Amino acid sequence: MAVVKARESDIDLLARLLRAEGEGEGTQGMLMIGNVGINRIRANCSDFKGIRTIPQMIYQPHAFEAVIHGYFYQGAREKERSLARKAVNGHRLWPSKYSLWYFRPPGDCPSQWYDQPLVGRYKLHCFYEPTGEECENVYNTY
């Protein structure tokens, strides 16, 4: 059962984001990017207050670099649609399980990103999650 509302057009949009942001990280890495996006919709805290839909999450100003590049605007593929459906249905993986941010640094992961602590790394992406005091909702959304 979906943890956020999603029409097929939303699944296609999320699928395009997963590929554009994380294709080099493989299937698991793309799913983790989906986890972060779904967390942003459900958390209603920090920079993500009022974000309630997949399009709002993806097109939030400065949220994802991929939306300014042409690769994002190519058609969705079934592989990424399947991953998008998994993310929408609440399938989550560590270190993205409660993360609201990820970052691909040129070297080691900074210990903080947007004042949030590093929780872990998967391949080239570092994942950051808020504290329970700052964003309790992200820990209570499933």
VENCORCOR-V219899 format. One record per pair of residues at least 6 apart in sequence whose C-alpha atoms are under 6 Angstrom apart, sorted by the first residue. I is the first residue (numbers start at 1). J is the second residue. D is the distance in Angstrom with one decimal. If there is no record, write none. Layout:
i->[I	I]
j->[J	J]
d->[D	D]
This chain:
i->[1	2	2	3	3	3	11	12	14	15	15	15	15	16	16	18	20	20	21	22	31	32	34	35	35	36	36	40	40	41	41	43	43	45	51	66	95	98	98	99	99	100	101	101	102	102	103	103	104	104	109	111	112	116	116	116	117	118	118	119	119	120	120	121]
j->[89	88	89	88	89	90	84	76	84	76	80	81	84	72	76	30	66	72	66	30	83	96	87	87	92	99	100	48	100	51	52	137	138	135	57	72	120	129	138	128	129	129	127	128	126	127	125	126	124	125	126	118	118	128	129	130	128	127	128	127	128	126	127	127]
d->[5.5	5.4	4.1	5.9	5.5	5.8	5.8	5.4	5.8	5.8	4.7	4.9	5.3	5.7	5.2	5.1	5.8	5.1	5.8	5.0	5.8	5.4	5.4	5.7	5.9	5.6	5.1	5.8	5.8	5.3	5.0	4.9	4.6	5.7	5.9	5.9	5.3	5.8	6.0	5.2	4.0	5.5	5.9	5.2	5.4	4.4	5.4	5.2	5.7	4.5	5.8	5.2	5.5	5.8	6.0	5.4	5.5	6.0	4.6	5.8	5.4	6.0	5.5	5.9]
